[in-house]
Every structure is written in C-alpha cells, then in structure tokens.
Amino acid sequence: MYKEIRQHALVSELYAARLEKEGVIKEGWVDGEVAAFTALLEAEFEAAKSYLPNKADWFEGKWAGLHKPYEAITERRNVVTGVAEELVREIGGILTTVPADVAVHPTLQRIIDARRAMFESGENFDWATGEALAFGTLVREDHPVRLSGQDSGRGTFSQRHSVWVDQNDGTKYIPLTKVGPARFEVRDSPLSEFGVLGFEYGWSLASPQTLVLWEAQFGDFANGAQTIIDQFIAAGEAKWLRASGLVLLLPHGYEGQGPEHSSARPERFLQLCAEDNLQVANCTTPANYYHLLRRQMHRDFRKPLVIMTPKSLLRNKLAVSSLADFTGDSHFRRILSDPNAPADKQVKRLVLCTGKLSYELLEARDKAGDKNTSVVRIEQLYPFPGEALLARLQRMTNLETVVWAQEEPQNQGYWAHIEPRLERRLGEAGLKPKRPVYAGRAAAASPATGLAKRHLAEQAALIAQALGHDAEADAQRKAS
C-alpha cells in the first residue's frame, strides 16, 4: 500500500495539471508560487533562530491601545459601565418594536410586551433583558458582539429570543442588528464543543474589540471542549503571550435536574486560576451581569471570562434590576450586600455564598425571623475580592461564625478555592472566628443526585446547616 501511494501523483500536482489544461492558470504559475512560499518559510525559519519575544508582539495591529493589566488585582481595575438613560430607552424601543411585516408567535409577543412594560416602569428588568441591553449598548459603542452556542438564538431555556421567526414565511428578524453601527451576530452551532469553542477562541485573538461569547447548552457541555480550555484559554497568555477576552456562558445551578444538568464544574476553572489568567464569576442580578459583560470591552486589557449563568434565576421574581442599575456611574460589583441585612454590629453569623443559593438562603433566613445572620454574595470568584471582603469583616465586630455555603458537593464547587482565601482574611480582620465553616452537600463522585426527592431533602438540609437552624431544630426536638 505504501509503495502504491509513493508512486501515485500528488493531489496538488493532479489539480495543477487540470487547471493548466482548462486554461485557469498559466503553465509554470504553480511552480512559481511553490518556490515563493518555500522561500518565505525558509526565511521565517532562519529568523526564528534569533527571535526574542517582547511586549510589542502582544499589542500591535488590532491590539493597539491594549496592554497587560495592573500588577495588583484591586478595585482600580474596575470601570464605570453605566450608560445614559436615554440610550437604554432607545435600545429598549428597538427590542420591543415588532415591524409591521413580521408575524411573531403569540407567546413571543407576550414576552415582548412584558419587556416593554419593564422599560415603561423602569423596574423588574429580568436576566435576558439585561443581557440584551449589554449587547445593544456595546454595539452602539462600535463594539461588535458575536454569540454562538447550541441554542443561542432562542436561548436554551427559551429566555433570550434574540431571533424572531416570522410565523408565515419563516424569515428571521434580529432586533439587535438594527442598533448599529457595529455588527451583532448570533449563531446556533452544532454539537461540537471542541471545534466551536476553538473557533471562537481564535476569533477573540483576531478581533479584540469584539465581545466574543460561547454558550454551552448546559454548563457540563464544556466537558467536550476541555482541551481548548486547558491548553489555550487558561494557559495561552503564559505560554504564547497571547491575550484573549473570550467569554464562556455556562448554565449552572442545582434544580433537581440530575448529574448532567446541574453543574458547570466551577472547581475545574478555579483550579486553573493562577497568575491572573482567568476571571470566574457567578452573578445573581441582571444589572451585575450587564456590567460584567460591558466591563470586558471597556477595560484596557483582555482576560478570558467564565460565567456560571443561571437557569431558575432567569425568571425568579427576586432576581431583577431597576433602570437606575444600568445607568449613570454604575459598575460591576464583585460582592453584593444582603438586601435586608442587620446592622454590622448586630451580625453574629455571616453566610458567604455565590449564585442562586443566595436567594434561597435569604428567603429561609427572613422566614425564620433571624436578625443576627447576614447573607453576602461573592459575585466574582477569581480574582478573589479579598480586600473588599476584609473591609466588610472588620465592620462586623461581634461576628462569631463565618460560613461558606454551596450547593455542590464538598469536593466540587468553590470550597477548595475559597477556604484558604477566607481563612487569610479572617486572620487579617482579627475577629473571633479564625476559619470558615463549610455548609453544603457531602463529598460525592457524581455532581448531583438524579432523584428529585433526595435533591429537595439535600437542599433543605444544607440551607438549614448554613443558617445554623439545624442545630436549633435539633435542640427543640430534644427539649420536646
């Protein structure tokens, strides 16, 4: 077989002969092109022997004006990402206006009407609307936006609806393409996470002024692209001096949907975090998500961003923002305060968490009438907002217990990443508690149970544990 192959003419030779015969190219043209390209390769090979990388190689051409971030990972990296109220309302008009020649589905019409009510009242902006505002304002500011994923046009949870399909002829209308001047595109990609994420990573390198996002249908779909994540996204800057602003949207949250539809494996990304290489976030409000996306383009450096995006919070009545949260001098907040917190000196128990669990903890705390527990959300896991947390701890002078609560099993999720960082800040604060207490599911091989009843029991138990209500309940049972 090898002998036959060696004796067979090359495909390039056969094709060149055919093109010459058909008069497409002149005789000798191919030989000239091959010789020129070979000479180029030889010259580059010789130049590589004496090549030394320097900062000019990072930031030239389309990367001009960008540079490495500040060495210190502090609040000064933040930027104001609010916009004028007039711009929000203008984009809102585009997002909620159906052209006369487009016949949308009645269900979609109800969603559009609900969005219009948000802009009219200035209240109850949901997750999808906050995201659309982030995209629209960036496009208006001449930052192209590119989103791809298995069901990105509609949204896996039927929440985004960035593409409206005419019910009569099947034509598509995309409101965000009418905002301009930059381009907005959303692509429903095939189930090839490795290939698609690799392509989007390349796009982020070639176009740093474009907000490039890849969305997994469920967070665990990133498993299929782990090679791209490990070898390129997490390590590309350290290995090859190549920055990237790629955004990964990974739906995450424990709603009883089983092992494969619960966890985006945040522990994997946090384990990869070092030397300021990544950003990992889990936002709980539409406005904070909006500011986080806009911050990607408005800072003068680029870092990959991994967001644990919600599922149930997409329609949670508490997970809403007001118009004022998107405008003025507002910005992304790495830590969000307890909306119904006791006074700092009254706090005896501080529960730290991230993601949708915070709303369940707040609801359980308030229902129990607990006046000594504060629930604080860590919205950015890495770089960890240690100095901002320290300032909060130092104000809680009567603090007795600090808890880290999570839905994920103890060997997964955030605990291994968070514990040493919390312990350090507790030591610096000089308070009574020296180490954080873990509240969550026990260590497990599977990300989640597949039984709904067991899920609910586990969820109730970890919430009670986090708030210290399990001990109170045990005491009451023993007393009775």
N, C-alpha and C positions, 0 to 999 in steps of 0.2 A: 504494500500500500504506500509506504513512504517513497519507494522507488518511482511508482507511478506519479505521485504528487510532485516529486522533484522534476520529472520530465515534462510536466504539464505547464503550459504558458500561464503567467500570472494574470489575474483578472484585470489589473491595470493595463497590461500590455494588450490584451484582447480588446478592452474597451477603447484604448487609444487608437488601435488599428481600425476599429469600426468607425470612430469619429472622423478619422482621416479619410476613410473610404466614402463616408457620407458628405464630406466637404464641410463638416462643422469646424474643424481645426486644420491648420496648415501642417504639412509634413515638417517634422523637427520641433514643433512647438512644445510637445510633451517633454522631449529630451532637455530643452532649454529650461523649462520650469523645474524639472527634477534637479538639474545641475545648480540652479539658483537657490533652491531650497536646501540642498545638501551643503552648499557653501555657507548659508545662513546658520545652519546647525553647527557646522564646524567652528564658525566664528564665535557663536554663543558658548560652545564647549570650552574654547580657549579662554574666553572672558571669565567663565565661571571659576577658573583656577585661581584668579586673583580677586574674586568678588568678596566684598565685605558689606554686610547689611548696615544701613544707617537709617535715621529717622525719616529722611526724605523719601525712602522707599515706601513708608507707611502711607504718607499723606500727600499725595500729588495727584494731578488729574482731577477726577471726580471727587477725590477725598480731600481736596484742598480746603483749608479752613477748619478741618477737624484735627484732633490731636489726642494724645493719651490723656486720661483724666488726672485729676489731682491725686497725689500720692495718698493723702489722708482720706479715708472713707467717712465723710462727715456730711452734715446738713448743707454745707455750702455748695454741694453738688446739685442741690435742688434748684429748680427754676419755676418761675410763675408760668402757669399753663392755662390760666383762665382767659376768656375772650370777652369781647363786648357783648352785652345782652342783645343788641341789635343783630349781631351775626348769628347768635343762637336762634333767634326768632326767624331770621331769614332762611336759615337751613331747615328749621322746623317746618316752614311753609313748603319747601321743596319735598320734604319727607312725607308730607301729609296731603299733597295735592295729586289727585288722580286725573291724568289727561282725559279729555272727552272721548278720545278714540281708543282708550284702554278699558277693557271689561275685566275687572278683578273679581276674584272669588268672594262670595258674601262673607266668609269667615275672615278673609284678609281685610275686607272693607271695615269690619268691626274693629280689627286691630289698628287700622289706620285712624279710625275715628277716635279710638282710645288715646292714641298718640297725640292727636290734635288737641284733645282735652288737656293733656299734660302741658302743652305749650300755652294754652289759653289760661290755665290756672297757675302755672309756674310751680306746680307741685307733682309729686308722685311719679317722677321720671324713673322708668324701670331700666334694667340692665341693657337690653337691646337698644333702647333709645339713647342711653349714654354712650354706647359704643358707636352708634351711627353719628352722633354729634362729634365724637373724636375723629372719625374718618372724614366727615364733612368739613370740619374746621381745618384739618391738615391739608385736604385737597384745595380748599380755598386759599391757603397759605403757600400753595405751589409745591406741596409735598405729595408725590404720587402715593397711592395706597394699593397694595396688592395682597389679596387674601385667597388662600387655597385650602382645600380640605375635602373630605368625602361628601359632605352635605352642607357646604359653607353658604351657598346662596340662600337656601331656606333656613338653615340652622338645624342642627341635629334634633333639637328639642322644639322645633317649629317656633323659634323666637325671633330670628333675625329678619327674615323676609326682605333681604336686600334686592331680590329679583322678583318682579311682579309678572306673572304669566297671564296673558290675555286668554280668557276662557272661550273665546270664539275661534281664534286662529292660531293660538299657541305662541305668538310673538312675545318677546321679553322686553320689559321696561325696567331700567335700573335708575332709580331717582338720584343716587349719588353721582352718577355720570353727568348730571345737569348742574352740579355745583361749580366745577371748574376753578381755576384754569388747569390744575393738574389732573392726571388720569386716575380714575378709580376702576379697579377690576376685581372681580370675584370669580374663582374657578372651582367647579366641582371636579375633584381629582379622582383618579382610580385608586383602588385599594392596594397601593404600592408605597407604603410609608417611606421605605428606604430611598426609593427613587425620587419621590416627590419632595421629601424634606431635603435631600441632597441638592436638588434643583433650586429650591428656594434659598438654601444657604448660599449657593453660587450667585443668585440674584442679589442677595444682600451685600455681597462683596463688590459686585459690579455697579450697584446703584445705592450708595449710602444715604442719599436724600429721599429714598423711597421707604415707607413703612411696609416691610415685608412680613406677613404673618402666615404661619401654617397652623391649621386647626385639626386636632385629632377628633374623630367622631366620639370616642370616649378616651379618657386620658391614657388608659393602658395600651391604646393603639400605638403609642410611641415605642412600645417594645420592638416593633418591626423596624424601627429606624435607629436602634441603639448604637449601631456602628457610626452613623453620622453624628450622633450626639457626643459619643465618647471621643472619637478621633478628630472631629472637625470643630463642632460648635464649642465644646468645653476646652479644647486644647489648641485650637488653631492660632490664637494670638501668641501663646507661649512658644509653639513650635515653628511658626512661619511668619510671625509679625504681621498677621492679617486680622484686623478687627472686623466685627460683624454686629449689626443691630437687629438680627433676626428675632422675631417673636414667636414663641410656641404657646398656643392656647390649648390647654389640656383639661377637659371637663373632669372634675373631681368632687367627691362628696359621698358620704355613706347614707343612702336612702333605701337600703334593703334590696338592692338590685343584684346582689351576688358578687362573687370574686372579680369577675372580668369587667364589671361596670361600676366599680366603686372607687378604685384608687388609680391615680396617675403616677404612683410610685414617687412621691416627692423626695423620699430618702435617697433615691438614686441621684437626683440632681444635686441635692445638698452634699452628698458625698463627693461630688465632682467639684464643688465650690472651693476655690483656693486662689490666692494671688489676685483677687479682684477680677475673676474671669467671667463670672455669670451674675445675673440678677434673678432671684426667685421670689415670687410674690403670690399672695392669696388674698385678693381683695374681697370686701364684703359690701361695698356700696357702688352704685353705678358711677357716681362722680369720681371716686378714687380710681376706678378702672379707667375712666375717661382721661384723667390727669396722668395716669401711668403710661397710657399709650402715647399721649401727646409729648410727655417727657422724653420718650425715645428719640424724637426728632428735634427737640428744642435744646438739648444739651449739645455741647461742642465735642462730644466723643460718642462712640458706639460700643455697646456691650450687648451680648445676647440676653434676651429676657424670657424667662419661663413663668407662665401664669397658670396657677391652678384655678380654672374658671368654674363657675357654679353650674348646678343643674336645678335643684329645687329653688335656689335663691333667684332664679330668673323671673319667678312670679311671686315671690314672697312679698307680702304687703309691707313688711318692715324694711326690706332691702330696697329702699327708694331714696331719691335725692331731690332737692329743690333746684329751681332755676339758678338761684344765687350760688349754688355749689359749683357751677360750671363757669362762672363769670368773674370779672374783677381780678383781684390779686390772689385768687385761689391756686392751690397746687396739690401735688400728691402728698399724702400723709403716710409715713411709714408705720405709725402707731395711731390707732383710733381709740378715743376715750370711751368709757362707759357712758351711755346717754342718760342714765338715771343713777349716777354714782353717788355714794355717800361722800361726805366731806373727807378730805385726805386723812385728817387726824382720827376720823371715825373708822377707817378701814383697818380691819384686823386680818382679813383673808383676801389676798389678791390672786385672781384666777387669770392666767395668761393663756391665750389660745389663738387660733387663726381659722379663717374660713367660716362656713355656715354654722358650725357648732356654737359660735358665739351667740347667735340668736336664740338657740335652744337653752343655753345657759342663762341668758338674760331673762327669758320667759320663766324658767324654773325658779330663779332667784327672786324675781318680783312676786311670783305666785306664793312663795313661801314667806314673804314679808321679811326677808333677810336685809337688815340695814347695815351690816358690817362687812359685806363682801362686794368687791369691785371686779368687774369683768372687763379686761383690756385686750384689744385685738392687735396682734402683730401682723401688719399687712405686708411687710417686706421681711422675708426670712434671711435673705443674703443680698447684699451686705447687711449684716445684722445691726439694727439701730441701737447699739449698746449705750451710747452716750445719752440718747433721748430717754431710754428706759431708766437709766441711772437717775436722771433728774426727777422722774416720777417717783421712784423708790424713795429717794431722800425726803420727799414731802410726806410720805406715809410713816410717820414716826412711831405709831402704835402697831405696826404690822407684826403679825405673829406667824403667818403661814403664807408661802408663795407656792402656787400650784401651776404646773403646765398640764393643760387638758387637751387631748386629741382623740379623734375617732379611730384612728389607725391603730393596729396592734403595736405593742411596745417596741418590738424590734424593727418596726417600719415607721413611716411618717416622719415627724420632726424631732422626736425626743433626743436621739443621739446627737443631733446637731445643736439643739437648744440647751441641753443640760449644762455643759461646761461654760457656755456663754452667760447663762443666768447665774450660775454659781460665782463667776468672776464679778458680776455687777452687784450681787448681794454682798460680797465681801467688801467691795468698794463703798457701798452705801452704809456699812457699819450698823446694820439693823439686827434684830433678834434672829430671824431666820437666816441660816448660812447656806442652805442648799434648797433647791426646789423639790417639790413633791410631785410624783407622776400620777396622773389620773387618766385612765383610758383602758382600752382592751388589753388583755394579756398577750404575750408574745405568741405568734402563730405563723404557720407555714403559708397559709392562704391569706390573701389580703382581706377577705371578708367571708362571713358565713353566707350560705345560699338559702337559709331558712328565714322567712320573714319574721316569725315569732321570736326566734333566737336573736335576730338583729335588734328588734324592739327592746327585748329584755337587756341586751348588752348596752344599748344606747341609754336606756333609763338608768342603768347601774353606774355607768361612767359619769353621767351628769350629776347624780347624787353624790358620787365619790368626789368629784371636782368641787362641789359646793359644800362638802362636809356634812351633807344631810343624811348620808348613810349611817354615820355614827350616831346622829341624833335619833334616827329611826330605830336603830338597834337598842339605844338606851330606853326609848319609850316602850319598846316591846318587852324589855326585861323588867321595867318598872310595873307594867301591867300584868 
